[in-house]
Amino acid sequence: MSNDQLRKIASTLLAEGKVKYFLGNVRGADGFSSKPTTARTPEEANEFVWDPSCVNNMASYLHEDKKRILKRGEEPDTRPIGIFVKGCDSRSVALNIQEHIFEREQIYIVGATCEGVVDVPKLKKAWMKRGLPVAATNTLQLSIVGNEVIASFDGKQEKFAKDDVIMQRCKVCRYPNPVIHDELIGEQVEPKPDAYPDLEEMEAMSPAERWAFWTDQFSNCVRCLACRNVCPACYCRECSVQRSNPAFGPRTTPTEKMAKAQFSNKTPTKEDNFNFHMSRMYHMTGRCTNCGECNRVCPVGIPLRLLTRKMDKDVRETYDHESGLDTEPKNLLAEYRDDDPEGGFL
Amino acid sequence: MTTYKISKDKMNELLSSIKGYDVYVPTELGDKFQFKVMKDAGDAKLGYSQSAKPPKDVIFPQNEVLMNYKIQPNGFDVDQVIDSIGKFVIFGIRNCDSRALKYLDTQMLNGKYVDPYYAKRRENTTVVGLACNTPLYNCFCKSVGAGPHHKEGHDVHLTELDDGYLVEIITDKGKELLANSMSLLAGSSDADASKQAELKQACEAKFVRKLDIKGNDKRMLDIFESDYWRDVSDGCIGCGICTLLCPTCFCFDIQDIGSRKEGQRVRVWDSCQYPEYTMHASSHNPRPGKKERQRQRFFHKYVYSYKNNQMLGCVGCGRCINQCPTQIDIIDVIEGVKNVKEVDQ
């Protein structure tokens, strides 16, 4: 079982003191989902799960180590951080190494090949619809075999069609196998074909229709900033959209006002929401690794992944660039290549 | 209180007959729901489960202009927006959300300082409740003092029956709201009342999750410094979903938008989950990490609110559980305090 393999690797690493802590998933309280956690002892690592419910990209938790302020007299722990990654998450870790947020040896990567992860709310809905016992889910185990998601509990098995309950992002995944890893769990998985069927609808829209579509979508935004916080490529210590901005007083100097320059105000109006999302997207160009987490976490269902996928497509077609595929320092906007396709020149 | 009945096909007619109010109804938002001002009665989806965002933003908007200002050569103009606040109806609110309004009242209307903007909107709002017949998986309103068929705080209370809605007009505000629509309402029978009681019982039996809150507040104070809070907030990414979508959260920030010559003073929701929330001018932050911020959320809802207002700051709607990107589960956390071994010195 893959659970056992992960538990064994993680608990051994912790027992031997090779990592300071290990980032992985445990079973959530509802019995379906998995919950990201930090294991600090081998016992905690023995609770880890690796099954198709592990939707979370653990790479975003790496940044906390950088942001933590040491207590007075506390010596920094220089041991690496252990992390569990799927194919998509491994690209996010690689991106952080590419951008020198972490050095390669600061992270111990346990990768797992991935057939896809389930959309937990969808699975829950299907589960309730069939009238299956809720209490039984404490022993639930999920696995993907062929075109089916199999949920086994109490010695019984329940099958769901893979296309019905799997995350949308997994249906177009081109990197199911970790691109970097120190240890690997599972057999190599066949990547999905290189195509963008999910973008067809948006690309067919006229500019005016697109404008209307996105203005409408962004008007629902509550500015919870979950899309920013969950993003493994968003690691600024202070975010330009969220600064403490006290009211202007008569003595506020122009310099002080400049220092408070913001891309968008805190007010969640249509315009400011548009500014916020668009400035975030600009900062992601050529950096986004398309893990799809921003799309998953949005509480009001803004299809942010349409934007990140479109960006991915354009960057690949125009500059033949993809981020987070290895640990070599590469950056779309800071690199010159002789064989650049030059499609970006007007 | 008088009870009437209306058939389902006449509901849209009733909605259209409400004049002089901004009528907020549950509408579709992708595969979720949200309260929006009704443009056409057909938009109302009264069979909804729960809105993604609570309807508290009718009375306490996320983005509320407090005043417009403009500097003139000889003085300045201030436009007090408060006078232009209209009348609202929240149509089809669930009891969890209407109980939350009662909680907001204790914060905004009681005590020394009354919030004039909130007070004006609250006074102008008529609340039409809709009994809940199918609780969601993470609903636990029954455990924290609300209930799927409770009527407290409603001006009019609706119950969906097989062949129509039972309409109970509870207050004068409710009477005024439906004054034009009385011709659509028919009398109700005893059979309807017994059916309502039956639905209530059936719904209460459907709850999956429960929370035993007895003695938890004292217990939580005993383990304030425990590593338990670190462990439960390990997965937190520090977004504000749990607070912004919470029907009882009321923290706000005041922003000045515009130039020095003219602009607006705006009130926007804030969240205790952001580092800027507690940042001091000296740049010291008394709640430096997610452990302290999540702990504050649990303590405010389950300890401080109870102590100050004898009312829990949680109404059991389950939104923070359903929407949390990392499955932090408030039921699990509050239940879990019983099992924490070490106690603060």
Interface residues (C-beta under 8 A of the other chain):
Chain A: G28 A29 D30 S33 S34 K35 P36 T37 T38 N56 S60 Y61 E64 R68 I69 P121 K124 M128 V134 N220 V222 R223 C224 L225 A226 R228 N229 V230 Q242 R243 S244 N245 A247 F248 N265 K266 T267 P268 T269 E293 R296 V297 P299 V300 G301
Chain B: L29 G30 D31 K32 Q34 A52 K53 Q62 N63 Y137 N138 V208 D231 D234 G235 I237 G238 C239 G240 I241 L244 L245 D253 I254 Q255 D256 I257 R260 R265 V266 V268 S271 Y274 E276 M279 P288 G289 K290 I321 N322 Q323 P325 T326 Q327 I328 D329 I331 D332
